Amino acid sequence: MTLDEAQKQVDEWIRTYGVRYFNELTNTAILMEEVGELARIMARTYGEQSFKEGEKKEGLSEELADVLWVLLCLANQTGVNLTEAFEATIQKKTLRDKERHLQNNKLI
């Protein structure tokens, strides 16, 4: 699935089942909530924190998908074409950083 297809699929779902998009501010808050849930899993899986007894230890893919869902919603409702935006970001990073990371002794 391409980013364009994902944006269209989210839009179709919202129009069919979601009635309408939550407003941009609400979706931004939901995005922060989802990123927090992702951060919790990352801190416990790859960081020094541990899961509480009985706490769900899976869910990384689910939380990443939840973050993507809300990003797609925000892109749709603000008129951002994520394919174009992502391609521009890759170009920007390549121009800016094409030598920087290769010369970073911390990464070697």
SULWO-V775089 format. One record per run of one state. SS is the DSSP state (hx for helix, st for strand, lp for the rest). FROM is the first residue (numbers start at 0). TO is the last residue. If there is no record, write none. Layout:
# SULWO-V775089
ss	from	to
SS	FROM	TO
SS	FROM	TO
This chain:
# SULWO-V775089
ss	from	to
lp	0	1
hx	2	17
lp	18	22
hx	23	44
lp	45	58
hx	59	77
lp	78	80
hx	81	96
lp	97	107
